[in-house]
Amino acid sequence: MLGFVGQFQHTLDEKGRLILPAKFRSEFERGGALSPDDEGCVALWTPGEYNRQQDEYVQRRRVGGAKGRRETRYWASKTSEVDFDKQGRFALSSTLREFAQLSGDVLIVGAIDHVELWNPTVFAEMVEPAEANFKQGLDE
């Protein structure tokens, strides 16, 4: 697998569930974890990658002083395990939906080592301006 790449748009249903694109499902057969991401989206982690993230937060807590402890505490308190039904649907907590301003249409974006769930408007404001960097060349 190339890692998680590509972009898809799906709609949250009335129960706050979202469909994971079929392309990504095989990596989540054992479930996964949802957490707030520091850029305003929700991150969806495979179990193995979630363990690596958790280790990074433990290290951040140890060396980051009070700020590191607060960030770790926030991240851990908002993170949840996630299971997928046979249709590839999974539930997003209201806390994470509010954090990432998710309602209606949601962009599901591959981010190499994890999947990100974005409000399309926020994604356009935060991520799409990088297009100019690619057109100009990354080294400039």
PABA-654900 format. One record per residue: residue number from 0; residue in three letters; x, y, z of N, C-alpha, C, O in turn. Coordinates in nm, 2 decimals, m for minus. Layout:
<nodes>
     k     r      n_x      n_y      n_z     ca_x     ca_y     ca_z      c_x      c_y      c_z      o_x      o_y      o_z
   NUM   ala        X        Y        Z        X        Y        Z        X        Y        Z        X        Y        Z
...
</nodes>
This chain:
<nodes>
     k     r      n_x      n_y      n_z     ca_x     ca_y     ca_z      c_x      c_y      c_z      o_x      o_y      o_z
     0   met     0.08    m0.12     0.00     0.00     0.00     0.00     0.09     0.13     0.00     0.20     0.13     0.06
     1   leu     0.04     0.23    m0.06     0.11     0.35    m0.07     0.11     0.44     0.05     0.17     0.54     0.06
     2   gly     0.03     0.39     0.15     0.00     0.48     0.26    m0.14     0.54     0.23    m0.20     0.51     0.12
     3   phe    m0.19     0.62     0.32    m0.32     0.68     0.29    m0.30     0.80     0.20    m0.24     0.90     0.24
     4   val    m0.36     0.79     0.08    m0.35     0.90    m0.01    m0.49     0.92    m0.08    m0.57     0.83    m0.08
     5   gly    m0.51     1.04    m0.12    m0.64     1.07    m0.19    m0.73     1.15    m0.11    m0.71     1.17     0.01
     6   gln    m0.84     1.19    m0.17    m0.94     1.27    m0.10    m1.08     1.23    m0.15    m1.10     1.20    m0.26
     7   phe    m1.17     1.22    m0.05    m1.30     1.17    m0.08    m1.40     1.26     0.00    m1.36     1.32     0.10
     8   gln    m1.52     1.27    m0.05    m1.62     1.35     0.03    m1.74     1.26     0.06    m1.79     1.19    m0.03
     9   his    m1.78     1.25     0.18    m1.90     1.18     0.23    m1.98     1.27     0.32    m1.93     1.38     0.36
    10   thr    m2.10     1.23     0.35    m2.19     1.31     0.43    m2.21     1.24     0.57    m2.24     1.12     0.57
    11   leu    m2.20     1.31     0.68    m2.24     1.26     0.81    m2.39     1.23     0.80    m2.47     1.31     0.75
    12   asp    m2.43     1.11     0.86    m2.57     1.08     0.86    m2.63     1.14     0.99    m2.56     1.20     1.07
    13   glu    m2.76     1.12     1.01    m2.83     1.19     1.13    m2.78     1.13     1.26    m2.81     1.20     1.36
    14   lys    m2.71     1.02     1.26    m2.66     0.96     1.39    m2.51     1.00     1.41    m2.45     0.95     1.50
    15   gly    m2.46     1.09     1.32    m2.32     1.13     1.34    m2.22     1.03     1.29    m2.11     1.02     1.33
    16   arg    m2.27     0.94     1.19    m2.18     0.84     1.14    m2.13     0.88     1.00    m2.19     0.96     0.93
    17   leu    m2.01     0.83     0.97    m1.95     0.86     0.84    m1.90     0.73     0.77    m1.87     0.64     0.85
    18   ile    m1.90     0.73     0.64    m1.85     0.61     0.57    m1.71     0.63     0.54    m1.67     0.73     0.48
    19   leu    m1.63     0.53     0.58    m1.49     0.53     0.54    m1.47     0.48     0.40    m1.53     0.37     0.36
    20   pro    m1.40     0.55     0.31    m1.38     0.50     0.17    m1.33     0.36     0.17    m1.24     0.32     0.25
    21   ala    m1.38     0.28     0.08    m1.34     0.14     0.06    m1.19     0.12     0.05    m1.14     0.03     0.10
    22   lys    m1.13     0.22    m0.01    m0.98     0.22    m0.04    m0.90     0.21     0.09    m0.80     0.15     0.10
    23   phe    m0.96     0.26     0.20    m0.89     0.27     0.33    m0.93     0.16     0.43    m0.86     0.13     0.53
    24   arg    m1.04     0.09     0.40    m1.10     0.00     0.50    m1.01    m0.12     0.55    m1.01    m0.15     0.67
    25   ser    m0.93    m0.18     0.46    m0.85    m0.29     0.50    m0.76    m0.27     0.61    m0.72    m0.35     0.69
    26   glu    m0.71    m0.14     0.62    m0.62    m0.11     0.73    m0.68    m0.09     0.86    m0.62    m0.08     0.97
    27   phe    m0.82    m0.09     0.86    m0.89    m0.07     0.99    m0.98    m0.19     1.03    m1.07    m0.18     1.10
    28   glu    m0.94    m0.31     0.98    m1.01    m0.43     1.01    m1.02    m0.46     1.16    m1.11    m0.51     1.21
    29   arg    m0.92    m0.41     1.23    m0.91    m0.43     1.38    m0.96    m0.30     1.45    m0.93    m0.29     1.57
    30   gly    m1.02    m0.21     1.38    m1.07    m0.09     1.45    m0.96     0.02     1.43    m0.87     0.01     1.34
    31   gly    m0.97     0.12     1.51    m0.88     0.23     1.50    m0.90     0.33     1.62    m0.97     0.30     1.71
    32   ala    m0.85     0.45     1.60    m0.87     0.55     1.71    m0.89     0.68     1.64    m0.83     0.72     1.53
    33   leu    m0.98     0.76     1.70    m1.01     0.90     1.65    m0.96     1.00     1.75    m0.98     0.98     1.87
    34   ser    m0.89     1.10     1.71    m0.84     1.20     1.80    m0.84     1.34     1.74    m0.84     1.35     1.61
    35   pro    m0.84     1.44     1.82    m0.83     1.58     1.76    m0.69     1.59     1.71    m0.59     1.54     1.76
    36   asp    m0.68     1.67     1.60    m0.55     1.70     1.54    m0.52     1.84     1.56    m0.61     1.93     1.57
    37   asp    m0.39     1.88     1.58    m0.36     2.01     1.61    m0.38     2.12     1.50    m0.34     2.23     1.52
    38   glu    m0.43     2.08     1.39    m0.46     2.17     1.28    m0.61     2.19     1.26    m0.65     2.26     1.16
    39   gly    m0.69     2.13     1.35    m0.84     2.16     1.34    m0.92     2.05     1.27    m1.03     2.07     1.25
    40   cys    m0.86     1.94     1.24    m0.93     1.83     1.19    m0.93     1.71     1.29    m0.88     1.72     1.40
    41   val    m1.00     1.60     1.25    m1.00     1.48     1.33    m0.91     1.38     1.26    m0.92     1.36     1.14
    42   ala    m0.82     1.32     1.34    m0.73     1.22     1.29    m0.78     1.08     1.31    m0.83     1.05     1.42
    43   leu    m0.78     0.99     1.21    m0.82     0.85     1.23    m0.69     0.77     1.21    m0.62     0.77     1.11
    44   trp    m0.66     0.70     1.32    m0.53     0.62     1.32    m0.56     0.47     1.32    m0.66     0.42     1.38
    45   thr    m0.47     0.40     1.25    m0.47     0.25     1.26    m0.43     0.22     1.40    m0.36     0.30     1.47
    46   pro    m0.45     0.10     1.45    m0.41     0.06     1.59    m0.26     0.08     1.61    m0.21     0.13     1.71
    47   gly    m0.18     0.04     1.51    m0.03     0.05     1.52     0.02     0.19     1.52     0.10     0.23     1.60
    48   glu    m0.04     0.27     1.43     0.01     0.41     1.43    m0.04     0.49     1.55     0.02     0.58     1.60
    49   tyr    m0.16     0.45     1.60    m0.21     0.51     1.72    m0.11     0.49     1.84    m0.08     0.58     1.92
    50   asn    m0.06     0.36     1.85     0.03     0.33     1.95     0.16     0.42     1.94     0.21     0.46     2.04
    51   arg     0.20     0.44     1.82     0.32     0.53     1.80     0.29     0.68     1.84     0.37     0.74     1.91
    52   gln     0.17     0.72     1.81     0.13     0.86     1.85     0.12     0.87     2.00     0.16     0.97     2.06
    53   gln     0.06     0.77     2.06     0.05     0.76     2.21     0.19     0.77     2.27     0.21     0.85     2.37
    54   asp     0.28     0.70     2.22     0.42     0.70     2.27     0.48     0.85     2.26     0.55     0.89     2.35
    55   glu     0.45     0.91     2.15     0.50     1.05     2.13     0.44     1.14     2.23     0.51     1.23     2.29
    56   tyr     0.31     1.12     2.26     0.25     1.21     2.36     0.30     1.18     2.50     0.31     1.27     2.59
    57   val     0.33     1.06     2.53     0.39     1.02     2.66     0.53     1.09     2.67     0.56     1.15     2.78
    58   gln     0.61     1.09     2.57     0.74     1.16     2.57     0.72     1.31     2.58     0.79     1.38     2.66
    59   arg     0.62     1.37     2.51     0.59     1.51     2.52     0.55     1.55     2.66     0.59     1.65     2.71
    60   arg     0.48     1.46     2.73     0.44     1.49     2.87     0.56     1.49     2.96     0.56     1.57     3.05
    61   arg     0.65     1.40     2.93     0.77     1.40     3.02     0.86     1.52     3.00     0.92     1.56     3.10
    62   val     0.88     1.56     2.88     0.98     1.67     2.86     0.92     1.81     2.83     0.99     1.91     2.82
    63   gly     0.79     1.81     2.81     0.72     1.94     2.77     0.67     2.03     2.88     0.61     2.13     2.86
    64   gly     0.70     1.99     3.01     0.66     2.07     3.12     0.51     2.08     3.13     0.44     1.99     3.08
    65   ala     0.46     2.18     3.19     0.31     2.20     3.21     0.24     2.20     3.08     0.13     2.14     3.06
    66   lys     0.29     2.27     2.98     0.23     2.28     2.84     0.21     2.14     2.78     0.11     2.10     2.73
    67   gly     0.32     2.06     2.79     0.32     1.92     2.73     0.22     1.84     2.81     0.15     1.75     2.74
    68   arg     0.21     1.85     2.94     0.11     1.77     3.01    m0.03     1.81     2.98    m0.12     1.73     2.96
    69   arg    m0.06     1.94     2.96    m0.19     1.99     2.92    m0.23     1.94     2.79    m0.34     1.89     2.77
    70   glu    m0.14     1.95     2.69    m0.17     1.90     2.56    m0.20     1.75     2.55    m0.29     1.70     2.49
    71   thr    m0.11     1.67     2.63    m0.13     1.53     2.63    m0.27     1.50     2.70    m0.34     1.41     2.65
    72   arg    m0.30     1.56     2.81    m0.42     1.54     2.88    m0.54     1.57     2.78    m0.64     1.49     2.78
    73   tyr    m0.54     1.68     2.71    m0.65     1.72     2.62    m0.66     1.61     2.51    m0.77     1.56     2.49
    74   trp    m0.55     1.57     2.45    m0.55     1.48     2.34    m0.61     1.34     2.39    m0.69     1.29     2.32
    75   ala    m0.56     1.30     2.50    m0.61     1.17     2.55    m0.75     1.17     2.59    m0.83     1.07     2.57
    76   ser    m0.80     1.28     2.65    m0.94     1.29     2.69    m1.04     1.30     2.58    m1.15     1.26     2.60
    77   lys    m0.99     1.34     2.46    m1.08     1.35     2.35    m1.07     1.24     2.25    m1.14     1.23     2.15
    78   thr    m0.97     1.15     2.27    m0.94     1.04     2.18    m1.04     0.92     2.22    m1.07     0.90     2.33
    79   ser    m1.08     0.85     2.11    m1.17     0.73     2.14    m1.14     0.62     2.04    m1.09     0.65     1.93
    80   glu    m1.17     0.50     2.08    m1.16     0.39     1.99    m1.27     0.39     1.90    m1.38     0.45     1.93
    81   val    m1.25     0.34     1.78    m1.36     0.33     1.68    m1.37     0.20     1.62    m1.27     0.13     1.59
    82   asp    m1.49     0.15     1.59    m1.52     0.03     1.52    m1.60     0.06     1.40    m1.67     0.17     1.39
    83   phe    m1.59    m0.02     1.30    m1.66     0.00     1.17    m1.76    m0.11     1.15    m1.74    m0.23     1.18
    84   asp    m1.88    m0.07     1.10    m1.98    m0.17     1.07    m1.95    m0.23     0.93    m1.85    m0.19     0.86
    85   lys    m2.03    m0.32     0.88    m2.01    m0.39     0.76    m2.01    m0.30     0.63    m1.95    m0.33     0.53
    86   gln    m2.08    m0.18     0.65    m2.08    m0.09     0.54    m1.96     0.01     0.55    m1.95     0.10     0.46
    87   gly    m1.87     0.00     0.65    m1.76     0.09     0.66    m1.80     0.21     0.74    m1.72     0.31     0.73
    88   arg    m1.91     0.21     0.80    m1.95     0.33     0.88    m1.89     0.33     1.02    m1.87     0.23     1.08
    89   phe    m1.86     0.45     1.07    m1.82     0.47     1.21    m1.88     0.59     1.26    m1.91     0.69     1.19
    90   ala    m1.89     0.59     1.40    m1.95     0.71     1.46    m1.84     0.80     1.51    m1.74     0.77     1.56
    91   leu    m1.87     0.93     1.49    m1.79     1.04     1.55    m1.86     1.10     1.66    m1.98     1.14     1.66
    92   ser    m1.79     1.12     1.78    m1.85     1.18     1.89    m1.89     1.32     1.86    m1.83     1.39     1.78
    93   ser    m1.99     1.37     1.94    m2.03     1.51     1.92    m1.91     1.60     1.96    m1.89     1.71     1.90
    94   thr    m1.83     1.56     2.05    m1.71     1.64     2.09    m1.61     1.66     1.97    m1.57     1.77     1.95
    95   leu    m1.58     1.55     1.90    m1.49     1.56     1.79    m1.56     1.64     1.67    m1.49     1.71     1.60
    96   arg    m1.69     1.61     1.65    m1.75     1.69     1.54    m1.75     1.84     1.57    m1.73     1.91     1.48
    97   glu    m1.77     1.88     1.69    m1.77     2.02     1.73    m1.63     2.07     1.71    m1.61     2.18     1.66
    98   phe    m1.53     2.00     1.76    m1.39     2.04     1.75    m1.35     2.07     1.61    m1.29     2.18     1.58
    99   ala    m1.39     1.99     1.52    m1.35     2.00     1.38    m1.45     2.07     1.29    m1.44     2.08     1.17
   100   gln    m1.56     2.12     1.35    m1.67     2.18     1.28    m1.72     2.10     1.17    m1.74     2.14     1.06
   101   leu    m1.75     1.97     1.20    m1.80     1.87     1.11    m1.95     1.86     1.11    m2.01     1.83     1.22
   102   ser    m2.01     1.88     1.00    m2.16     1.86     0.99    m2.18     1.85     0.84    m2.11     1.92     0.76
   103   gly    m2.28     1.78     0.80    m2.30     1.77     0.65    m2.19     1.70     0.58    m2.15     1.59     0.62
   104   asp    m2.14     1.76     0.48    m2.03     1.71     0.40    m1.89     1.71     0.48    m1.86     1.81     0.55
   105   val    m1.82     1.60     0.47    m1.69     1.59     0.53    m1.59     1.54     0.43    m1.61     1.45     0.35
   106   leu    m1.47     1.61     0.43    m1.36     1.56     0.34    m1.28     1.45     0.42    m1.24     1.48     0.53
   107   ile    m1.26     1.34     0.36    m1.18     1.23     0.41    m1.05     1.23     0.33    m1.05     1.20     0.21
   108   val    m0.94     1.27     0.40    m0.82     1.29     0.33    m0.71     1.20     0.38    m0.68     1.19     0.50
   109   gly    m0.64     1.14     0.28    m0.53     1.05     0.32    m0.41     1.14     0.35    m0.38     1.24     0.28
   110   ala    m0.34     1.11     0.47    m0.23     1.19     0.51    m0.11     1.10     0.53    m0.03     1.12     0.63
   111   ile    m0.09     1.01     0.45     0.02     0.91     0.45     0.01     0.81     0.56    m0.02     0.69     0.53
   112   asp     0.03     0.85     0.68     0.03     0.75     0.80    m0.10     0.75     0.87    m0.11     0.68     0.97
   113   his    m0.20     0.84     0.83    m0.33     0.84     0.90    m0.43     0.90     0.80    m0.39     0.94     0.69
   114   val    m0.55     0.90     0.84    m0.66     0.96     0.77    m0.71     1.09     0.84    m0.72     1.08     0.97
   115   glu    m0.74     1.20     0.77    m0.79     1.32     0.84    m0.93     1.34     0.79    m0.97     1.32     0.67
   116   leu    m1.01     1.39     0.88    m1.15     1.43     0.85    m1.16     1.58     0.87    m1.14     1.64     0.97
   117   trp    m1.20     1.65     0.76    m1.20     1.79     0.75    m1.34     1.85     0.72    m1.41     1.79     0.64
   118   asn    m1.36     1.96     0.77    m1.47     2.05     0.73    m1.42     2.10     0.59    m1.31     2.16     0.59
   119   pro    m1.49     2.09     0.48    m1.44     2.13     0.35    m1.39     2.28     0.35    m1.30     2.31     0.28
   120   thr    m1.47     2.37     0.41    m1.43     2.51     0.41    m1.30     2.53     0.49    m1.21     2.60     0.44
   121   val    m1.28     2.47     0.60    m1.16     2.48     0.68    m1.04     2.42     0.60    m0.93     2.48     0.59
   122   phe    m1.06     2.31     0.53    m0.96     2.25     0.45    m0.91     2.34     0.34    m0.79     2.36     0.32
   123   ala    m1.01     2.40     0.27    m0.97     2.50     0.17    m0.89     2.61     0.22    m0.80     2.66     0.15
   124   glu    m0.93     2.66     0.34    m0.85     2.78     0.39    m0.71     2.74     0.44    m0.62     2.82     0.42
   125   met    m0.70     2.62     0.50    m0.57     2.59     0.56    m0.48     2.51     0.47    m0.36     2.52     0.48
   126   val    m0.53     2.43     0.38    m0.44     2.33     0.31    m0.43     2.37     0.17    m0.32     2.36     0.11
   127   glu    m0.53     2.41     0.10    m0.52     2.43    m0.04    m0.43     2.54    m0.08    m0.37     2.54    m0.19
   128   pro    m0.40     2.65     0.00    m0.30     2.75    m0.04    m0.16     2.69    m0.06    m0.08     2.75    m0.13
   129   ala    m0.14     2.57    m0.02    m0.01     2.50    m0.04     0.01     2.47    m0.19     0.12     2.44    m0.23
   130   glu    m0.10     2.47    m0.26    m0.09     2.45    m0.41     0.01     2.54    m0.47     0.09     2.51    m0.56
   131   ala     0.01     2.67    m0.43     0.10     2.77    m0.49     0.24     2.73    m0.47     0.33     2.75    m0.55
   132   asn     0.27     2.67    m0.35     0.41     2.63    m0.32     0.45     2.52    m0.42     0.57     2.52    m0.47
   133   phe     0.36     2.43    m0.45     0.40     2.32    m0.54     0.42     2.37    m0.69     0.50     2.33    m0.76
   134   lys     0.34     2.47    m0.72     0.35     2.53    m0.86     0.48     2.61    m0.87     0.54     2.61    m0.98
   135   gln     0.52     2.67    m0.76     0.65     2.75    m0.77     0.77     2.67    m0.75     0.88     2.71    m0.79
   136   gly     0.75     2.56    m0.68     0.87     2.47    m0.65     0.89     2.48    m0.50     0.89     2.59    m0.44
   137   leu     0.91     2.36    m0.44     0.92     2.36    m0.30     1.05     2.42    m0.24     1.05     2.46    m0.12
   138   asp     1.15     2.43    m0.32     1.28     2.48    m0.27     1.29     2.63    m0.27     1.39     2.68    m0.22
   139   glu     1.20     2.70    m0.33     1.21     2.84    m0.34     1.16     2.91    m0.21     1.16     3.03    m0.21
</nodes>
